[in-house]
Structures are given as C-alpha cells and as structure tokens.
Amino acid sequence: IQLLQDEYGEQEFYEETRKFLNKSLGDQKLSYLHFAAQGGHSGLIGKLLELGCDPSVKDKAGRVPYSLAKDKETRAAFIKSRSLHPDKYDWKKALVPEPLSQEELELKENREKEKKKAKQQMRKEKLKLQKEEQKQKKEEAEEKARYLALSDREKRALAAERRILAASSGENNVAKTVVLNRCFLCGQDITGKVPFTYNDNNFCSIACVKKHRTSN
C-alpha cells in the first residue's frame, strides 16, 4: 500500500482505491462491503469504510451493506464508523443509524443491567422453589414410609390423634405439612378428600379397600 501511495500520490491513491473497493461483483452486484457485512466480518468493515468503501452503494436488489449485516457486532461496526467519520459518507442513505449519545448509552447499559439482574433473581427464586418442592417430596416420602411401617393398631391410633388435632385446632389452622388423613393401606395423603371407609378405616380408593379386605 505504501508503494502505491508513493507512486500515485495520496489523493490519487485514495480515488483509485475507492473505485476498486466500490466495484460491483458477481451476478448480485455486491461490493466488498456487502460481502463483509453478509459474512459478519465486523473487524474488516471499519477498515473498508476507512479506505473509502461507500456504505450507500446498493446491490442488484437495491440493498445497502448495512441491511445485510449478519449480527449485532456487524451492525455495531457500521455505527462505530459513523461516529468516527460522521461527514465522510451519506450515512442516512446507507441506512446506518445514528450513534447513541453518552446519556443514551448509559441508559441502555442500565436497562440491560436491570434486565440481567431481574433474570438472575427469577432463576434464584425458581431454584429456591425447586429445592423447597424437593424437600417437601422427600419429607412426604419419609413420612409415608414410616406410616406404612406401622401396625394396623398404630395406624388407627395415629388417625384418632390426627382427628383430635383437627377438631381442637380447626383443620384450616393445622400446618400444611401435617397430614391429617392417610389411606389405611397405601399411605396416600387424603386430607380434605372424601375417603372410602371400611371397618372405621379410611382408604383412598376402592382398589385399596378390596386389597385390604383380601389381605385380611
């Protein structure tokens, strides 16, 4: 590049480079800037614009390079070049948005921080809820296992104790973790449900009633 600058002179070199870079290539009549934008080469875009690659040049379909930008980083490269060289090109014709002011940048950054913080809080609360649910399921499984290990006599005594607890405190005032009524056979929680009753014992289903009658 230095040899060409020495041969042509700075202004002539710039004009020759600009003509070369803005040539339309292929059937779609794409410029080098079109290819760079389409390929997401954000690092190359700034250099091409610096060398004179016009961002307002359109392809065969009437598209400017910015409209082909592959991603956020590629679009940001165009906007950064506009902020560095505000009068070099017709940026409005090139459809490149105006750079954000310092105040707008700070506002955008704060919004993104708040959004990120809110997402982290949601994940934290979701994880906490999942842990609580897992803990409750574990405790329920352990209590159910202890209940099933009881003899029929112990089950009846426990049921009577829970009925007394509910009657004295009121069912709505008893802690939700306390199971007031379980299926006499399988140990399923049937608190608040209408049970199937047989021989003063409560069951969760007809199947459990039949199974209990068969086994006894």
Buried (B, 14 or more C-beta within 10 A) or exposed (E): EEEEEEEBEEEEBBEEBEEEBBEBEEEEBBBBBBBBBBEBBBEBBBEBBEBBBBBBBBBEEEBBBBBBBBEEEBBBBBBBBBEEEEEBBEBEEBBBEEBBEEEEEEEEEEEEEEEEEEEEEEEEEEEEEEEEEEEEEEEBEEBBEEBEEEEEEEBBEBBEEBEEBBEEEEEEEBEEEEBBBBBBBBBBBBBEEEBBEBEEBBBBBEEBBBBBEEEE
